[in-house]
Amino acid sequence: MPTLFRFLFICATIAGIIYGAMWSLVTFVEPREREATIRIPSERINPPAAE
């Protein structure tokens, strides 16, 4: 098998493995829902008055 075909075959194999891993994560892993709380400093909400 010439070198270019071998290289392309290896790249396609690696891409297939990565695609399969991503597909299996999407299919079998369920995200957990939880409440998110983000604290915002009061200076960002009410900026000090410019004098």
VENVEN-V785610 format. One line per field, one symbol per residue. phi: phi as a letter, one per 20 degrees, with the letter a starting at -180 (. if undefined). psi: psi as a letter, one per 20 degrees, with the letter a starting at -180 (. if undefined). Layout:
phi->???
psi->???
This chain:
phi->.ffffffffffffffffffffffffffdddfeebedcdedffffedffffd
psi->prgghgghggghgghhggghggghghgippqpprppppppqhhhgnqqpp.
